[in-house]
Each structure stands twice: as C-alpha cells, then as structure tokens.
C-alpha cells in the first residue's frame, strides 16, 4: 500500500500546478499538459496547495475558456470551487492525440517542467503525434538498389547464434527487408537505409561515428578516425578501430610471457556503441567517442524519453527505443535484447572488472556515457601507463633516451631522433622495435599525423 500511495503522490506533483493568481503566461502550461498526458492547474492556491482565494474569479470564469479555445483551439473543463469561504478555479486539461500549439509554438510537460519544443525534438514530437517514429517513415527517394547485400549477409551471419531471425533462405533482398518490417508497400523505410544502406549519408547527414584520441584535455587531440556507413558496418568497424588504434592495453609479465589485458570490458564497449546507434537522433550530430588515458566516453544526440530519468537507467526499466524499427532489427540480429538492460549491462560489466561506476549524464542535447579505468591498477596491480624502472633501464641507453625524448615530444620523427641522439636512423628503428616489443612504446595514429605513446 505504501508504494501505491507514493506513486499517486508522484503523479499528482507531475501533473498538477498551483498558481496563486492568473497570468496569460500560464497558457503555456495548459499547452504542455495537452501535448503530454494531461493535468490540472489550480488558480488561487499557493505552492503548497493551500487556498489563498481569488478576488477576480467571476471575470476569470468568463475569460479563461475563451482564451484557451481562441489561442489553442482546445476546450478545457474550467470549474469554480470554494474552501473556507475562499474561491479558487480548477482547470482540467485532457491529453490530445493531435499536436497543440500556442501562437505557433509547441510546449510539452515533462515531469514538473514545462518546455518549449524546437528543432529535432519538435520534429520527433510531430511525427509521434502522427502515430509514427522517425525510422518508420518511408524514404521516397530510396530504391532496392540503395541496399548493400553484403551487409545483409553479415547481419544474417551475426544472427545465427541467437536464433531470433525468421527463415530467410530463398528470399529476395526486398522480401528480406519485408520480414524485418523495413518496407511499406513497394517503398523502403528510413530504418532500411540506416541498417543496410550502401551510402546512408546520401540521404541523411552525419551517419558517422567519430573517434578521437586525446591527451590531457579536450583541446589536446592527438589523432582521430571517422567511420561512416550503415549500422551493421559501423557496429563492426568501430570495435576494430577502438581496439587496434585507440586503446593502450595494460601489460603484465609472468616470467618471459607477455600478457595483455583489456583496459575496459569488451561487453561494456559493445553495449555503449549499440546504445548510441539505436537511440541516437539520426537527423542530429555525429556519434562522438573520446578516448583519454584514464577514461573513454561516447555521446549521441537525443535526450531521454520525457518520462525516463538518468536514475532509471541504473535500475530495472522498460525499453523505450527512440528508433523502434532499428531496435527490432538489432534484436533479430542478436545485437541487443530490447529489455532495457543495456545500461545495466554496462554498469555490471564495469563492476565485475573492478572499475568505478560509469558516468551517465545528459549533455548538449544528448546522452553521454563515460567509463573510467583507474581502479584496474588499484585492484589487480596491472601497470596502466606505468612500468618498472628496472625494466626500462634494461633496454639500454639509446632506447632509454628515445623514451625520454618521445615523452617530451610525442610527434618527433625518426630522423629527428637520430640527430638528437647522434646515432643512425637504423639504430633508432631497431631500438624502437625493441621498445614496442617490451610494451614501453607505442605508435598511435596515422604515419604523418600520429604520435609516440610512452608507457612510463
């Protein structure tokens, strides 16, 4: 019974407004309630719900219904009440299945906040009111020739272990897309282009993932990669790029055996990427991944659903995908499970690896998830960016000088190293090879734009 009372109280606070007097500004609240799940506005009550009374109640009872109807085209139940000889007005706002605007502007009630919808949020709101989602809309200019069959083959291969995909043997490409509900009549839906398109960026901008390797702060960009293509391609290629170009793997030695460790749980990285791909706003900015020495973050544009909070993501919650057709296709392909467990799997994977809890925040109109790697070194004594003085000295004077110089000037070239140390370039190359084999030095990025990463 206690839980039920708490729920009722929460609903009342989210769907109720108390105003001591009337101002036309409050029409925005009525518009917000109409576009959300409805609500009640009490005029003549203070913030605590205590009746303070109205002196102009007769005029308000005549004016308010007309103002609401004339400015928004809707009808609300406006009633006069009395308590302790004090008059107050109750405005009951019902939810509307069509979008409601106030002088050309759209408002929405989220929790206890009234917000104006603009840009991408307004576009998605209008589509939702039409009974659709962005990925469910038909792409009029697309044909079956815009679909990449190799991506479909990879998708089918990925799905085998899960066994969720319906029988596809003998189906044409279009029939396969029909099975995944990615068509409407003879047309392709946007989800088909995002999932399997040859060139999704021809239709929509920023269908990319940008990965950057940073130094001490966001201004210190060392190198970056941009991955573009359909969702199947990005899902596979981004994992390859992250693991082979951007992450420094902690190293330990057991005798002469060199052992590499994962800096972050692979499952957490995979879930972060899929979460961003499925829940992003595809008409918004590019997905961005930032890799630092001590942390890794991924950001996608698109705020949380209005009735889902950041705290909800850290506990059991319902699946609320922004792009349900993409989510369903990813479920059939075995990529996700559509039970709202993505963030929980990220948190649990980090906990099992001895890492601090990931940070999940709303930022710049989107959601950012950050993993931290500090606790690996404290829990398992794996050397993350730090190696013993004895091992460093054992590589010799020339190699030790190379480490010192590269640490001060990560972008230095081999010819420049040879001049500074007064040895041949061939000698520098031999020593660098030895340092790399011992896990003391790593080359990051492209040949011309990369840098030396000294593990000290």
C-alpha positions in Angstrom: 0.0 0.0 0.0 2.9 2.4 0.8 4.3 2.1 -2.8 0.9 2.7 -4.3 0.5 5.9 -2.2 3.9 7.1 -3.3 3.0 6.6 -7.0 -0.2 8.6 -6.6 1.7 11.4 -4.9 4.3 11.5 -7.6 1.7 11.6 -10.4 -0.1 14.5 -8.7 3.1 16.6 -8.4 4.0 15.9 -12.1 0.5 16.6 -13.4 -0.6 19.4 -11.1 0.3 23.1 -11.0 -0.7 25.5 -8.2 -0.9 29.3 -9.1 -1.9 32.0 -6.6 -3.3 34.2 -9.4 -3.8 34.0 -13.2 -1.3 35.3 -15.8 -1.6 34.6 -19.5 1.9 33.1 -19.4 0.1 30.0 -17.8 -1.4 29.2 -21.2 2.0 27.6 -21.9 1.4 25.2 -19.0 -2.0 24.3 -20.5 -0.5 23.7 -23.9 2.2 21.5 -22.3 -0.3 19.4 -20.4 -2.4 18.9 -23.6 0.6 17.7 -25.6 1.7 15.3 -22.8 -0.6 13.2 -20.6 -2.9 16.0 -19.3 -3.0 17.7 -16.0 -4.7 20.1 -13.6 -4.0 23.8 -12.9 -5.4 25.3 -9.7 -5.7 29.1 -9.7 -6.0 30.6 -6.2 -3.6 28.2 -4.4 -0.1 28.8 -3.2 2.9 26.4 -4.0 1.9 24.1 -1.1 -1.7 23.7 -2.3 -3.2 26.0 0.3 -6.2 28.0 -0.9 -5.4 31.8 -0.9 -8.5 32.8 -2.8 -9.3 34.9 -5.9 -10.9 38.3 -6.0 -11.5 38.3 -9.8 -12.9 34.8 -10.1 -16.1 35.9 -11.8 -14.2 37.6 -14.7 -11.7 34.6 -14.9 -14.6 32.1 -15.2 -15.8 34.1 -18.2 -12.4 34.8 -19.8 -10.4 31.6 -19.4 -12.5 29.2 -21.5 -12.4 31.7 -24.4 -8.7 32.4 -24.1 -7.9 28.7 -24.1 -10.2 28.0 -27.1 -9.1 31.1 -29.1 -5.3 30.6 -28.6 -5.0 26.8 -28.9 -8.3 25.5 -30.4 -9.0 23.2 -27.5 -11.6 23.0 -24.8 -10.8 22.6 -21.1 -13.1 22.0 -18.1 -12.9 25.2 -16.0 -14.7 24.9 -12.7 -15.1 27.2 -9.7 -14.6 25.8 -6.2 -14.7 27.2 -2.7 -12.9 26.3 0.5 -13.0 28.2 3.8 -15.0 30.9 2.1 -12.2 31.4 -0.5 -12.8 30.9 -4.2 -10.4 29.0 -6.4 -10.5 27.7 -10.0 -9.6 24.3 -11.3 -8.6 23.9 -15.0 -8.8 20.3 -16.1 -6.6 19.7 -19.2 -7.1 16.5 -21.2 -4.3 14.9 -23.3 -4.8 15.4 -27.1 -3.8 12.9 -29.8 -3.0 15.8 -32.2 -0.3 18.4 -31.6 -1.5 21.5 -29.8 0.3 24.9 -30.4 0.1 28.2 -28.6 0.5 31.0 -31.2 2.6 28.7 -33.4 4.8 27.4 -30.5 4.7 23.9 -29.1 5.1 23.1 -25.4 5.4 19.8 -23.5 5.1 18.9 -19.9 7.9 16.6 -18.7 7.9 15.7 -15.1 7.3 19.0 -13.3 8.9 21.1 -16.1 7.3 22.9 -18.9 9.5 23.0 -22.0 9.2 24.5 -25.5 9.8 22.0 -28.3 12.1 23.2 -31.1 14.3 21.6 -33.8 14.8 17.9 -33.7 12.6 17.4 -30.6 9.7 19.2 -32.3 10.2 17.2 -35.4 10.1 13.9 -33.4 7.1 15.1 -31.4 5.1 15.9 -34.5 6.0 12.5 -36.1 5.0 10.7 -32.9 1.6 12.5 -32.7 1.1 11.2 -36.3 1.5 7.7 -34.9 5.0 7.2 -36.4 8.6 7.3 -35.4 11.5 8.8 -37.5 12.8 5.4 -38.6 9.3 4.2 -39.5 8.9 6.9 -42.2 9.1 6.0 -45.9 12.2 7.2 -47.7 10.6 8.3 -51.0 13.9 8.6 -52.9 15.3 5.2 -52.0 15.2 2.0 -54.1 16.3 -1.5 -53.6 19.5 -0.6 -55.5 20.5 1.5 -52.4 20.7 -1.6 -50.2 24.1 -3.3 -49.6 23.6 -7.0 -49.9 27.0 -7.8 -48.2 25.7 -6.1 -45.0 22.6 -8.3 -45.1 24.8 -11.4 -45.4 26.9 -10.2 -42.4 23.7 -9.5 -40.4 22.4 -13.0 -41.1 25.7 -14.4 -40.0 25.7 -12.4 -36.8 22.2 -13.6 -36.0 22.9 -17.3 -36.2 24.0 -17.8 -32.6 20.8 -16.2 -31.2 18.3 -17.9 -33.5 15.9 -15.0 -33.5 15.8 -14.3 -37.2 12.9 -15.8 -39.2 13.7 -18.1 -42.0 15.4 -16.1 -44.8 16.6 -18.8 -47.1 15.5 -18.2 -50.7 14.2 -14.7 -50.0 15.0 -11.8 -52.3 16.6 -8.7 -50.8 13.2 -6.9 -50.7 11.5 -9.9 -49.2 14.2 -10.0 -46.5 13.5 -6.3 -45.7 9.8 -7.1 -45.6 10.5 -9.8 -43.0 12.1 -7.1 -40.8 9.2 -4.7 -41.3 11.5 -2.2 -43.0 9.2 -1.7 -46.0 5.8 -0.1 -46.7 4.2 -1.3 -49.9 6.9 -1.1 -52.5 8.8 1.6 -50.6 11.8 1.4 -48.2 11.6 2.9 -44.8 14.3 5.0 -43.3 15.3 2.2 -41.0 16.2 0.0 -44.0 18.6 2.7 -45.3 20.2 3.2 -41.8 20.5 -0.5 -41.2 21.7 -1.8 -44.7 22.1 1.2 -47.0 25.1 1.4 -49.4 25.5 5.1 -48.6 23.2 6.3 -45.8 24.9 9.7 -45.8 23.5 10.3 -49.3 20.1 10.5 -47.6 20.9 11.8 -44.2 23.9 13.8 -42.9 26.2 12.7 -40.1 25.6 8.9 -40.2 29.0 8.5 -38.7 31.0 7.7 -35.6 33.9 10.0 -34.8 36.6 8.5 -32.6 39.3 10.8 -31.1 42.4 10.1 -29.1 43.0 13.0 -26.6 45.8 13.9 -24.3 45.4 15.9 -21.1 42.1 17.6 -22.2 39.6 18.0 -25.0 41.8 20.6 -26.7 44.7 18.1 -26.9 43.5 16.0 -29.9 46.3 13.6 -31.0 44.5 11.8 -33.9 41.1 10.7 -34.9 39.2 8.4 -37.2 35.7 8.8 -38.9 33.7 5.7 -39.5 30.7 6.0 -41.9 28.3 3.6 -43.5 25.2 1.6 -42.4 24.6 0.4 -38.9 25.9 -3.1 -39.5 29.2 -1.8 -40.9 29.7 0.8 -38.2 29.0 -1.7 -35.4 31.8 -4.0 -36.6 34.3 -1.4 -37.8 34.1 0.9 -34.8 35.0 -2.0 -32.5 38.0 -2.9 -34.7 39.2 0.7 -34.7 38.8 1.2 -31.0 40.7 -2.0 -30.0 43.5 -1.7 -32.6 44.2 2.0 -32.7 42.9 3.8 -29.7 43.2 1.7 -26.6 46.5 1.0 -24.8 46.4 -2.5 -23.4 47.8 -2.9 -19.9 50.7 -5.4 -19.9 52.0 -7.8 -17.2 54.8 -10.4 -17.4 54.7 -13.9 -16.0 58.3 -14.9 -16.4 59.1 -14.2 -20.0 55.5 -14.4 -21.1 53.9 -11.1 -22.1 50.2 -10.8 -21.2 47.8 -8.2 -22.5 44.7 -7.1 -20.6 41.6 -5.3 -21.6 41.5 -1.7 -20.4 37.7 -1.8 -20.5 35.3 -4.7 -20.5 34.5 -5.6 -24.2 30.9 -6.1 -23.3 30.6 -2.6 -21.9 32.2 -1.0 -25.0 29.9 -3.0 -27.3 26.7 -2.1 -25.3 27.7 1.6 -25.3 28.2 1.6 -29.1 24.9 -0.2 -29.7 23.0 2.1 -27.3 24.3 5.1 -29.2 23.4 3.6 -32.6 19.9 2.6 -31.6 18.9 5.6 -29.6 20.5 8.5 -31.4 18.7 11.2 -33.3 19.7 10.4 -36.9 19.0 13.9 -38.1 21.3 15.3 -35.4 25.0 15.3 -34.8 27.5 12.5 -35.3 28.2 10.0 -32.6 31.4 11.0 -30.8 33.8 8.8 -28.9 36.6 10.3 -26.9 39.5 8.3 -25.6 41.8 9.6 -22.9 44.4 7.9 -20.8 42.1 7.4 -17.9 38.6 7.3 -19.4 36.5 6.7 -22.5 33.2 8.3 -23.4 30.6 8.0 -26.1 28.0 10.7 -26.8 24.9 10.6 -29.1 22.4 13.3 -29.7 18.9 12.7 -28.5 17.6 13.3 -25.0 16.0 10.6 -22.8 12.2 9.9 -23.3 10.3 12.5 -21.3 9.2 10.1 -18.5 12.6 8.3 -18.2 15.3 9.7 -15.9 19.0 9.1 -15.6 18.5 7.3 -12.3 16.0 5.0 -14.1 18.9 3.8 -16.3 20.8 2.5 -13.3 18.0 0.1 -12.3 15.4 -2.2 -14.0 13.4 -0.1 -16.5 11.3 -0.7 -19.6 12.9 -0.5 -23.1 12.0 2.8 -24.7 13.9 2.9 -28.0 13.9 6.2 -30.0 14.0 4.1 -33.2 11.9 1.0 -32.6 12.3 -0.5 -36.1 16.1 -0.3 -35.7 15.9 -1.7 -32.2 13.8 -4.6 -33.5 16.2 -5.3 -36.4 19.1 -5.3 -33.9 17.2 -7.6 -31.7 16.7 -10.1 -34.5 20.3 -9.8 -35.4 21.3 -10.7 -31.9 22.9 -7.3 -31.2 20.6 -6.2 -28.4 17.9 -7.8 -26.2 15.2 -5.0 -26.1 14.6 -5.4 -22.4 16.1 -2.0 -21.4 19.2 -3.8 -19.9 21.8 -2.0 -22.0 22.9 0.5 -19.3 22.6 -2.2 -16.6 25.0 -4.5 -18.6 27.5 -1.6 -18.9 27.4 -0.9 -15.2 27.6 -4.6 -14.2 30.5 -5.3 -16.6 32.5 -2.4 -15.1 31.7 -3.6 -11.6 32.9 -7.1 -12.4 36.1 -5.7 -13.9 36.8 -3.7 -10.8 36.2 -0.4 -12.4 34.4 2.6 -10.9 30.7 3.0 -11.8 30.3 4.6 -15.3 29.0 8.2 -15.5 25.8 8.6 -17.4 24.7 12.2 -18.0 22.6 14.3 -20.3 24.8 16.7 -22.2 24.5 19.1 -25.1 21.1 17.8 -26.1 22.2 14.1 -25.9 23.3 11.4 -23.6 27.0 10.7 -22.6 28.3 7.5 -21.0 31.9 7.5 -19.6 34.0 4.6 -18.5 36.9 5.1 -16.1 39.9 2.8 -15.8 41.7 4.0 -12.7 40.6 1.1 -10.4 42.1 -1.6 -12.6 45.6 -0.7 -11.5 44.5 -0.4 -7.8 42.6 -3.7 -7.8 44.8 -6.0 -9.9 48.2 -4.2 -9.8 48.3 -4.2 -13.6 50.5 -1.4 -14.8 48.4 1.1 -16.7 50.7 3.6 -18.3 53.5 2.8 -15.8 56.3 0.3 -15.9 59.2 -0.6 -13.5 62.4 1.4 -13.6 64.4 -1.8 -13.7 62.7 -3.0 -17.0 63.2 0.5 -18.5 66.9 0.6 -17.7 67.3 -2.9 -19.1 66.6 -1.8 -22.6 69.9 0.2 -22.8 71.0 3.8 -23.0 69.9 4.6 -26.6 66.4 3.2 -26.0 66.1 5.0 -22.7 67.0 8.3 -24.4 64.3 7.6 -27.1 61.7 7.2 -24.3 62.8 10.5 -22.7 62.6 12.4 -25.9 59.4 10.9 -27.1 57.8 11.6 -23.8 58.7 15.3 -24.1 57.9 15.5 -27.9 55.4 12.7 -28.9 55.3 13.9 -32.6 59.1 13.7 -33.1 60.2 11.8 -36.2 62.8 9.0 -36.6 65.3 11.3 -38.5 64.9 13.9 -35.7 65.6 11.3 -33.1 68.7 10.2 -34.9 70.0 13.7 -35.0 69.3 14.4 -31.3 70.9 11.2 -30.0 73.7 11.2 -32.7 73.1 7.7 -34.0 71.9 6.3 -37.3 68.2 6.1 -38.3 68.6 2.3 -38.5 69.7 2.3 -34.9 66.7 4.3 -33.9 64.4 1.9 -35.7 66.0 -1.2 -34.0 65.6 0.4 -30.6 62.0 1.5 -31.2 61.2 -2.1 -32.3 62.6 -3.4 -29.1 60.7 -0.9 -27.0 57.5 -1.8 -28.7 58.0 -5.5 -28.2 58.6 -4.8 -24.5 55.4 -2.7 -24.2 57.3 0.5 -23.4 56.5 2.5 -26.5 53.5 2.5 -28.9 52.9 4.4 -32.2 49.4 5.9 -32.3 47.5 7.2 -35.4 48.5 7.6 -39.0 52.1 7.8 -40.2 52.1 11.6 -40.6 49.5 12.6 -38.0 50.3 10.1 -35.3 52.4 10.3 -32.1 54.6 8.2 -29.8 52.8 6.9 -26.7 55.4 6.3 -24.0 54.3 3.8 -21.3 56.2 5.1 -18.3 
